[in-house]
Amino acid sequence: MNSKNVTYTSTLPNTVMEEVVEYANRHNKKKNEVITEAITTFLKEKRKQEYAETFKKMENDPEQKFLAEAGLGDFLE
């Protein structure tokens, strides 16, 4: 992934920005660091949810179940 910074403009509700500022002040961080951490954590959690949903969908697919079980058998040997 490219590590260059991108400048963007957005709006947030006052209450959200107040919480960002308060958190940043308490933890001696910059606002943009807090926002970056929050977005990164949010996206990581969403990827986990999507991954789990994929497994739930495959759970009811007989072909996928067979392939998974066959692969597990090979792994255990």
N, C-alpha and C positions, 0 to 999 in steps of 0.2 A: 504494500500500500504506500502511496506517495505521502511523505511526511510534511509536505509544505502546508502552511496555513492558508485558509481561505477566509476572506472577509465576507460577511453576510449581514444583512439587516433584517430584523424581525421585531415583532412586538410581543410582549408578555403582559398578562394581567398584573396590576400593581401588587396584589397580594403575593403572587409568585416571586416577583422581583424582590419584594421586601424580605421574603424568606431566603432567597439566594444571598442577598446582601448580609443578612443576619448570620447565616451559616458561614459565609466567607470570612466575616469579621471574627467569629468565634474560633475558627480554625486557621486563621492567618493565611487565607488563600485569596487568590484573585477571583472575581466573579466568573470570568471566562473558564477558569479551572473547574469551578463548581458545576457550571453548565456542561462542560465537556464530560466530566465524570458522570453526571446524571444521564446524559444522552448515551454514553458508552454502556453504562449499567442497564439502561432501558433496552437497548438493542441486544445486548447479550441475553437478557431474560426472554425477549421475544424469540430469539433464535432457539433457545432451549425449549420454549413452548411449541414452536413449529416442529422441532425435532421429535418431541414427545407425541405430538399429534400424528406425525407420519407413522410412528410405530403403532399407535392405536388403530390407524386405518389399515395397516398391514396385518394386524392381529386377526382380522376376519377374512383375510385373503388366503385361501387354502394353498395356492401355489407359493406365495411368499413364506408361509409357515413351513411348508415342506423344505424349501431352500434353506431357511434359517436352521431348521433342525438337522438337515443333512450336513450343513457346514459346521454345526456344533459337534456333531459326531466325529467328523474328520479332525476337528481341533482337539477333541479329547483323546484321540488315538495318538 
